[in-house]
Amino acid sequence: MTVLIFLTVYTFLSLIEYFGYLSGDKRKVIFFGFVIFGVLLVIQFIGVPMLKLFHILKPIDIKSSSTLIQKHFSDIKDKLINIIELADIYEEQYSNEIVLASIDQKIKELKIFDFKEAIQFKNLRLVLLYLIISLVTVLSIFIINKSVFAESTHRIIHYNTQFIKPAPFSFQLVNSSLQAKKGDAFKIMVNCKGDEIPKIVYINIEGNNYLMKNTVEGNFEFEIVSVINTINFYFTDLKFNSEKFVLDLLPKPAISGFELKIFPPFYTGLQNQSLENIGDIQIPNGTKIEWNFNGIDIDSLFFLLSDSTIINSVKNQKVFTIESKFVATTDYNVFIQNKMTEPELALSYSIEVIPDLFPEIEIVQMKDSFQLTRFFFKGIIGDDYGFSDLNFHYNINNSDSLVSIPFIKSLADQEFYFSFDFSQLNQASGVISYYFSVTDNDVINNYKTTTSDNFIFEIPSNEQISATEKERFQNIEKLIEQSREMAKDINSDLKNLRLKNMDTNVSEWEKSQMVNDVISKQNKLEQLYDKIKQDNENLNNYLNSFKGQNQDMFEKQQEIESLLEEVFTDELKKLMEEFNKLAEEFDSKKLNQLSEQMDLTFEDLQKQLDKNLELLRKMKVEQKLQDVIDGINKMADEEEQLAQDVVEKKNFQETTDKVSEHQEELKQLNKNLDDALELNDELNKPMNFDDFDNEFKEIENSLEESKTELDKNNTKKSGKGINNTSEQLKNMAFSMQQMLQSNTMQQNMENIENLKQLLSNLIILSFSQEEILTELGGINTNDPGLVQLNKRQKSIVNQSKVVKDSLYALAMRTPQITSMVNNELLSMELSLSKSVEQMEEALFPNARASQQFVITAANNLALMLNEALENLEKQMADGMSGDQQCEKPGGGKPGMDMLKKASDNIKQQLQQMIDQMKSGQGQQMNNQLGQSLIQHEMMQQMLRELMNSGGVGSSAKKQLQQIDEMLEQNRKEIMNKTINAQTIVRQNLINTRLLEAEKAEIERDFENKRDSKSAEEFYSNPVKFFEYKERDNYSIEYLNKNTHKLNNFYNIKYKQYLNNMEK
């Protein structure tokens, strides 16, 4: 019975739990209830009977037993009770026999009953049936699904454990860990698998359901924004629940702040820096950085760099320190952790390492137009932090040499100036390559060097120099011939134009077109002559640079250059300007007048061109002869050295090779001499100069004999022969030099005689003209002596032609007779022509004025020629060759300082006169007017002398001409007593123009480089060379030279700004 009840209750409770998935509390009740029930059942049905069986407990009494039997056998009635009572009486010792007898009687009555029937085994069969049914049921359930008893029993026994009722699907937690750091967000993810997947899943957190986000079918997630406490949760679809989970809270490591210290390399000159909580930085290459981190709940801290390098920190109390040197850009990630957490990324920054770039260098080179072997360089060097070296390199025959250049080591961007004359290398000929190099101060990268572009300079050989000289000189000759022919054509056109002008059938338009044709030719002639001047200057510079002309030849070049400059005189230019106006407003009368003047002027121009060509040829002959002499002297010195070397060093082969070279050079010198003599023959008056053929042959034979002895290794004879050759060369050079000097002296003597004769003729002409001028003053139109005066005037014209022809002939061979002389001669010729015409037309006042001009021009000519004569005589007396110390006539010209002083005095005087006019001091003002007029005339005279002297350039001359016009205007206002404030303004403008003219002259002197002292300073300081050409760049250079330190970003922007300014 116990088993039946137990199995029945157990099966019932198991089924309830298996299908009901009771809560823990209910399972707890069932567990303890079942236990209690089982205990009671065992006690009741097994324990108690067993105790009674063993009489531990009082068993059932006989009366109770009889009552039970009586209930089963109703016929027995009270018989068993009576027997029990009789037995009790027997025990109390009543009459035993009676009692026993009564008992026996009763027993006999009861023997008919079978007491075994009182036990109902039929009832036990029913119980057994129930038991069997229970066992079969239990066994069936166990066989069908043994988990019914196992799982339910397990769950009931483990009532404290949460068991989830199996659903058609399962909740599978995706998270591998349910640990979160305080304050972090945490995403809970669950995956549902099974036959039926729920469409909606909730997460139950602390009894509250929250809808989870369905990402894909069967996957759900829910994010807790900030975890601040431990969280209990489970998943549910409101039908089925998952097991319960706990999200544990871990201590979170955190960085509360950090300090960053930057230590740049010492050579950069940058200051150390300290930054707070700034991680993204730019640093120079090789910078050392130190980080100090403060943190919370941190046990360790390390860096992970871009290249996977790990840098661990050093902990000092609560501060974590990392230090490292960086040479490349990298990202660095700061990882922190503690005992409860894995390493996590706390911070992420980048370090941009600014590489120390190669230094930069830019070179601008300019060749000296005067000395072609000299170059001026302006360089700009730039670097991040400074320089350690700056050099100029030149390479000759693969041998590199350098010249150090001064610089400022710590200035990142700077300019330098440098000049170099390749002639100082004493290189006969060949190619020289050169460049600049700059080295930075980058100690870490072992210094970096950048070189500029490689430049090439070629020193021509003597053969190349001779060929170039010949070609260029021939071109100049052709250009002069073309100029002379063009001037001749213009002269012819002018005469033709005068004839056409008298022809009434020719229209004004045709005449205007003819004027335009003449103007066009004039412009071409001027351009052509400009090219002649430029080509001649270039040729002289070329020869001076590569041949080293002596001072005498150099001064002759300058004199001829001056003559070329003065061919187009101011009077000619003024005439041409007036003639150009005829193209716009044609005037027949003015055309005749101008054409006649221009006819004479262009005729004079032709003669000047002839003179210049003759002087150029003469100078070229002298130059070529001097070159031959210098070459021979050089060869003689080399032969002398060879003789010494062959005796001392016995280097026969080298000496033989050198002698062979001398043989070739001697042939070239002989050819050069022939060329010079050939050019000499083309002169109007050639010099007397031998060809020296015999001497050349003797020297050539001597050289051949020396070679023969050298081939025999005969020291004594070869040395003697070479010495003999050296003496022969020296003797020939001396003879040539003497012959050249003799020609020069002879020419000077002839020039002196011719000058004296010219002076005498000029004086006679001047006195004759003065007599006519005097006589013409007291004559009238009816005077019979007028005819004789006309004849005498024409006679003076004829005399002037003789003077003119003689002067031109002398000028052909004397460069000292400049265009100033020609100008005066032309002025005298024009005035004579006018005087004859005016006398024939009985215009006596005009004729007298023209005659006065003739006298003035003749006297000026006499003064100039006398000055030239004195210079020639001085040279002769000093025994000097050529015209080394000849100076141009017109020395002692007024300078700019005198003009400025005169202008200041005039201004002061004008101001005083205005004040006197205001105060009514009339008499004093009249005195001032007279003095001011005198000062104006004196200043105008100085001004015109300066302009006519040819000593000022075209730019300054233009300013002086404007000053002359303004002075004339002021002079008229003074004469008319109309002085006003405008007069003072004009005088101030005169001062300004004087300053501009002075500046123009300074610039002209600077450009031409004629003053030796200035040239020396100019060459020794190339900064001045570039200062003149780069004045406009002052502001840029000022900005570029500043020493302000900028960080990398702003430094890049700053350089871009400067580059844009320079563009």
LINDARA-V925760 format. One record per helix or strand of 3 or more residues. SS is the DSSP state (H for helix, E for strand). FROM is the first residue (numbers start at 1). LEN is the number of residues. If there is no record, write none. Layout:
ss from len
SS FROM LEN
SS FROM LEN
This chain:
ss from len
H 2 19
H 24 30
H 62 11
H 74 3
H 79 13
H 96 15
H 115 4
H 121 24
H 147 11
E 169 5
E 179 3
E 186 9
E 202 4
E 208 4
E 213 4
E 219 6
E 231 6
E 245 6
E 254 10
H 266 3
E 273 4
E 281 4
E 287 10
E 300 6
E 310 3
E 314 3
E 319 8
E 330 8
E 344 11
E 360 8
E 374 9
E 387 10
E 399 6
E 413 9
H 422 4
E 430 11
E 449 3
E 455 5
H 462 41
H 508 39
H 551 15
H 570 12
H 588 61
H 652 30
H 693 19
H 715 62
H 785 27
H 819 22
H 844 35
H 896 24
H 922 27
H 954 22
H 981 28
H 1012 9
H 1022 8
H 1031 10
H 1048 15
